[in-house]
Amino acid sequence: MKRFIRIVIVVLLGVGAVALYHQDRIARLLAVNSLFDADRITHNFSNMDAAFLHEEVSRGDGPVSELPKGAPLSLTPEQQDWVEQADVTAIVVLQNGKLRHESYYKNTTAEDRRISWSVAKSFISVLMGIALDEGAIDSIDDPVTKYAPSLMDSAYAGASIEDVLLMSSGVTFDEDYLDPSSDINKMGRVLALGRSMDAFTADLTETFQPAGSAWQYVSIDTHVLGMVLRGATGKSIPALLSEKVIAPLGLEASPYYVTDGYGTAFVLGGLNMRTRDYARFGQMVLQDGRYNGRQIVPAEWLRQSTVPLAKTKAGAIQYGYQWWIPADAQEGEFMARGIYGQYIYINRNTQTVIALNGAHRGFREEGVFDRNMAVLRQLATQ
């Protein structure tokens, strides 16, 4: 019996040592599993750096760019109802470059750096335009493997940069957030356990259609664009974004990216910023890439990126180079869009930018997107 007890003690000590060694991974895995819980989601979305590996995107040492005040815009009672129903956490409205409205909800503040989710994809589009303009990338007709050779034996072997920009890679990737065994949730566990996003992507080998033949939203496509940019420039995405976009914008606070265990930024959805700073980025895009007297992004790239280009279904929402365009869009109306209610809505006709953050667990329910669009359009014309 004494020998058995000693064995049990040794085993328990061994298990304890392993648990201690992996405690950070275990904590991140638990964070992933509870990330969207009703009682935690709002807090989690403003504190991703407390649960995940992350890397700062330096804002530089320049002054904060001003957001001059415009005529105040008040929400109607119906819009206030929508705020509650849509679990909105922040709204910032700029019109003609002036701040007309900002409000924060659910015990969040203006200083919160909020998760972008797929709004981050549009930042990668902007970096792609800069890399093309500067000659780091020769053409969007180039195969992605020219700059990311580790994908040579993957499902991306036949895809061009443009195919991937348009979410037309043809790569099989299950994006069902409600299925624990889906690819998107496997990817979440890769991040939580500190594994490699690059290796996860290179291990994707199945396609459901030839590259470029049809559109299907595949979030991992944006990680491939990040691999291309890193390969072409020799820089990490946080360093590249800081130098080319963030520092010139004069943000209030340095953003940060969630990263994998190898320090690779989660570029398809891991960018975190203040809501006013999302609005500054949107204002730069509205102004054809010019901000603070400097041309940050080529104007022609932005014009090309933000119109319908993908082979989406007739009557459905449309897609450009990592930007969304409503099915019934007026000319000059487009957006960056992320799950749970994240938007940077841009309307060139009314010179409006609206940065919106939310924690809406029912974001996929029928009619929710249409209601969001209706309110965004109302705010753009008030």
C-alpha positions in Angstrom: 0.0 0.0 0.0 2.8 2.4 0.8 4.4 1.7 -2.5 1.1 2.3 -4.3 0.7 5.6 -2.4 4.2 6.7 -3.5 3.4 5.8 -7.1 0.2 7.9 -6.9 2.0 10.8 -5.5 4.7 10.6 -8.2 2.0 10.5 -10.9 0.1 13.4 -9.4 3.3 15.5 -9.1 4.1 14.7 -12.7 0.6 15.7 -13.8 1.0 18.9 -11.8 4.3 19.7 -13.3 2.9 19.2 -16.8 -0.1 21.3 -16.0 2.1 24.0 -14.6 4.3 23.9 -17.7 1.3 24.3 -19.9 -0.8 26.6 -17.7 -0.7 29.5 -20.2 -1.9 27.2 -23.0 -4.6 25.8 -20.8 -5.7 29.3 -19.8 -5.9 30.4 -23.5 -7.8 27.3 -24.4 -10.3 28.0 -21.6 -10.5 31.6 -22.8 -11.4 30.4 -26.3 -14.1 28.1 -25.0 -15.7 30.9 -23.0 -14.9 33.8 -25.3 -18.5 34.3 -26.5 -20.3 33.4 -23.3 -23.2 35.8 -22.6 -21.8 37.1 -19.3 -18.2 37.5 -20.6 -18.4 38.5 -24.3 -18.4 42.3 -23.9 -15.5 42.2 -21.4 -13.6 39.7 -23.5 -13.9 41.8 -26.7 -12.3 44.8 -25.0 -9.5 42.7 -23.3 -8.2 40.2 -25.8 -4.7 40.9 -24.6 -5.5 39.5 -21.2 -6.3 36.1 -22.7 -4.1 35.7 -25.8 -0.6 36.1 -27.0 -0.3 39.5 -28.7 2.0 42.0 -30.3 1.8 45.8 -30.2 1.5 47.8 -33.5 3.4 50.9 -32.6 1.5 54.2 -33.2 4.9 55.9 -33.6 5.8 59.1 -31.7 3.9 61.6 -33.7 1.0 63.8 -32.4 -2.5 62.5 -32.2 -4.5 63.6 -35.2 -7.4 65.9 -34.3 -11.1 64.9 -34.8 -12.7 68.3 -34.9 -16.2 68.6 -33.6 -19.1 68.8 -36.0 -22.9 69.5 -35.5 -24.1 67.0 -32.9 -26.0 64.0 -34.1 -28.4 62.5 -31.6 -29.8 59.0 -31.9 -33.6 58.6 -32.3 -35.6 56.5 -29.9 -35.8 53.8 -32.5 -32.0 53.9 -33.0 -31.6 53.6 -29.2 -33.8 50.5 -29.3 -31.5 49.1 -32.0 -28.4 49.8 -29.9 -29.9 47.5 -27.1 -31.1 44.9 -29.5 -27.9 44.7 -31.4 -25.7 44.7 -28.3 -23.8 47.7 -29.6 -20.8 48.7 -27.5 -19.5 51.8 -29.4 -20.5 54.2 -32.2 -18.4 56.9 -33.7 -19.8 59.0 -36.6 -17.6 61.2 -38.7 -19.1 63.4 -41.4 -17.1 65.7 -43.7 -14.1 64.8 -41.5 -15.8 66.1 -38.3 -16.9 64.1 -35.2 -20.7 64.3 -35.0 -21.4 61.5 -32.6 -19.7 59.1 -30.2 -21.2 56.9 -27.6 -20.2 53.9 -25.6 -22.3 51.2 -23.9 -22.2 48.1 -21.7 -19.7 49.6 -19.3 -17.1 50.1 -22.0 -15.2 53.4 -22.6 -13.6 55.4 -25.3 -10.2 54.0 -24.2 -11.1 50.3 -24.9 -9.1 48.7 -27.6 -11.8 46.5 -29.2 -11.4 43.3 -31.3 -12.0 44.0 -35.0 -12.7 40.4 -36.1 -12.9 40.5 -39.9 -12.8 44.2 -40.1 -9.0 43.5 -39.9 -9.1 42.0 -43.4 -9.6 45.4 -44.9 -6.3 46.6 -43.3 -4.5 43.8 -45.1 -6.1 44.9 -48.4 -4.6 48.4 -47.8 -1.2 46.9 -47.1 -1.4 44.9 -50.3 -2.1 48.1 -52.3 1.0 49.8 -50.7 3.2 46.8 -51.4 2.2 46.7 -55.1 2.8 50.5 -55.4 6.2 50.2 -53.8 7.2 47.2 -56.0 7.6 44.7 -53.3 4.9 42.6 -55.1 5.0 42.6 -58.9 1.3 41.9 -59.7 -1.8 40.5 -58.1 -1.7 38.0 -61.0 1.3 36.4 -59.4 0.7 33.0 -57.7 0.7 33.2 -53.9 3.5 30.6 -53.8 5.9 33.1 -55.4 6.0 34.9 -52.1 4.9 32.1 -49.7 6.7 29.0 -51.0 5.7 27.0 -48.0 2.3 26.7 -49.6 3.6 24.9 -52.6 2.1 21.6 -51.6 -1.1 23.0 -50.1 -4.5 23.7 -51.5 -3.3 27.2 -52.4 -0.7 26.0 -55.0 -2.9 27.0 -57.9 -4.2 30.3 -56.5 -3.2 33.8 -57.6 -3.0 36.8 -55.2 -6.2 38.2 -56.8 -8.0 34.9 -56.3 -7.3 35.1 -52.6 -8.1 38.8 -52.4 -11.5 38.1 -53.8 -12.2 35.1 -51.5 -12.1 32.9 -54.6 -9.3 30.5 -53.7 -11.5 27.4 -53.9 -10.0 26.1 -50.7 -12.1 23.9 -48.5 -12.6 25.6 -45.2 -15.5 25.1 -42.8 -16.4 28.4 -41.3 -19.2 27.2 -39.0 -18.6 29.0 -35.7 -21.2 26.8 -33.9 -19.5 23.5 -34.9 -16.6 22.7 -32.5 -15.0 20.5 -35.2 -15.1 23.2 -37.9 -11.9 24.5 -39.5 -12.5 28.0 -38.0 -12.7 26.5 -34.5 -9.7 24.3 -35.1 -7.9 27.5 -36.0 -9.0 29.1 -32.7 -7.4 26.2 -30.9 -4.2 26.7 -32.9 -4.0 30.2 -31.5 -4.9 29.2 -28.0 -2.3 26.4 -27.8 0.4 28.6 -29.3 0.8 26.6 -32.4 1.7 27.9 -35.9 -0.9 29.5 -38.1 1.5 29.2 -41.1 1.7 25.4 -40.5 -2.1 25.1 -40.1 -2.6 26.9 -43.4 0.0 24.8 -45.3 -1.7 21.7 -44.0 -4.9 22.6 -45.9 -4.9 20.4 -49.0 -8.5 20.1 -50.2 -10.3 22.3 -52.7 -13.9 22.3 -53.7 -13.5 24.3 -57.0 -10.7 25.6 -59.2 -9.2 28.8 -57.9 -10.9 31.9 -59.4 -14.0 30.1 -60.6 -16.4 31.2 -57.9 -16.7 33.2 -54.7 -16.9 31.7 -51.2 -16.0 33.5 -48.1 -12.9 31.7 -46.6 -11.3 33.6 -43.7 -8.0 31.7 -43.9 -7.5 33.3 -47.4 -6.6 36.5 -45.5 -3.8 34.7 -43.6 -2.4 33.7 -46.9 -2.3 37.4 -47.9 -0.4 38.0 -44.7 2.1 35.3 -45.7 2.5 36.9 -49.1 3.1 40.3 -47.6 5.6 38.9 -45.1 7.4 37.0 -47.8 7.5 40.0 -50.2 8.7 42.6 -47.7 10.6 40.6 -45.2 8.7 42.3 -42.4 6.1 41.2 -39.9 2.6 42.5 -40.4 2.6 44.6 -37.1 5.9 46.2 -38.2 4.6 46.8 -41.7 1.2 48.1 -40.6 2.8 50.4 -38.1 5.3 51.9 -40.6 2.9 52.3 -43.6 -0.5 53.0 -42.0 -0.8 53.4 -38.3 2.0 55.9 -37.5 0.9 58.2 -40.4 -2.7 58.2 -39.1 -1.8 59.7 -35.7 -3.8 57.3 -33.6 -4.7 57.8 -30.0 -3.2 54.5 -28.8 -1.1 51.7 -30.3 -3.3 48.9 -31.6 -2.3 45.3 -31.1 -2.7 42.0 -32.9 -3.5 38.6 -31.3 -0.7 36.2 -32.4 0.1 32.6 -32.6 2.9 30.9 -30.6 5.5 32.0 -33.2 4.6 35.7 -33.0 2.7 35.6 -36.3 -0.2 38.1 -36.3 -3.7 36.8 -36.6 -4.3 39.1 -39.5 -7.7 37.8 -40.5 -9.4 39.0 -37.3 -7.0 39.8 -34.5 -6.5 43.5 -34.7 -7.6 45.6 -31.7 -8.0 49.3 -31.7 -10.0 52.2 -30.1 -13.2 52.9 -31.9 -12.2 56.5 -32.7 -9.0 55.1 -34.3 -11.1 52.7 -36.5 -12.9 55.8 -37.6 -9.6 57.6 -38.4 -8.7 54.6 -40.7 -12.1 54.8 -42.4 -11.7 58.6 -42.9 -8.3 58.0 -44.6 -10.0 55.5 -46.9 -12.8 57.9 -47.6 -10.3 60.5 -48.6 -8.8 58.2 -51.2 -5.9 57.2 -49.0 -4.8 60.7 -48.0 -4.6 61.8 -44.3 -2.8 64.5 -42.4 -1.5 65.9 -45.7 0.1 62.6 -46.7 -0.8 60.0 -49.3 -0.8 56.8 -47.2 -2.5 54.4 -49.6 -2.6 54.7 -53.5 -6.0 56.3 -54.4 -6.4 54.0 -57.4 -6.0 50.9 -55.3 -8.7 52.0 -52.9 -11.1 52.8 -55.8 -10.4 49.4 -57.3 -10.7 47.5 -54.1 -14.0 48.9 -52.9 -16.3 48.1 -55.8 -17.9 44.7 -56.6 -15.3 42.4 -58.2 -16.0 38.9 -56.9 -18.4 36.4 -58.5 -21.1 36.6 -55.8 -24.6 35.5 -56.4 -27.0 37.9 -58.0 -28.9 40.0 -55.5 -26.6 39.0 -52.7 -24.0 41.1 -50.8 -21.0 41.8 -53.0 -17.3 41.7 -52.4 -14.1 43.5 -53.5 -10.5 43.2 -52.4 -11.3 42.3 -48.8 -14.1 44.9 -48.6 -17.9 44.4 -48.6 -20.4 46.2 -50.8 -24.2 46.0 -50.0 -26.3 44.2 -52.6 -28.2 47.5 -53.2 -25.3 49.8 -52.7 -25.2 53.3 -54.0 -22.0 54.2 -55.7 -19.3 54.9 -53.1 -21.0 52.9 -50.4 -18.9 50.0 -48.9 -17.7 48.6 -45.6 -15.3 46.6 -43.5 -17.3 44.0 -41.6 -16.7 41.6 -38.8 -18.7 39.0 -36.8 -20.7 40.0 -33.7 -21.4 43.5 -35.1 -18.1 45.2 -36.1 -18.2 47.7 -38.9 -16.4 50.5 -40.6 -19.1 51.9 -42.9 -18.1 54.4 -45.5 -20.5 56.5 -47.7 -18.7 58.7 -50.2 -22.0 60.4 -51.2 -22.6 61.8 -47.7 -18.9 61.9 -46.8 -19.6 59.7 -43.8 -17.6 57.2 -41.8 -19.2 55.2 -39.0 -17.1 52.9 -36.8 -19.3 50.5 -34.9 -18.4 47.8 -32.4 -20.7 45.2 -30.9 -21.0 42.0 -28.9 -24.1 40.6 -30.5 -24.4 36.9 -30.1 -27.4 36.9 -32.5 -25.5 38.6 -35.3 -26.3 35.7 -37.8 -30.1 35.8 -37.2 -32.3 36.6 -40.1 -32.9 40.3 -40.6 -30.0 41.5 -38.3 -27.7 42.6 -41.1 -30.5 44.4 -42.9 -31.4 46.2 -39.7 -27.8 47.2 -39.1 -27.5 48.5 -42.6 -30.7 50.5 -42.3 -29.5 52.3 -39.2 -26.0 52.9 -40.6 -27.7 54.5 -43.6 -30.0 56.6 -41.4 -27.0 57.9 -39.5 -25.2 58.8 -42.7 -28.1 61.0 -43.8 -29.2 62.6 -40.6 
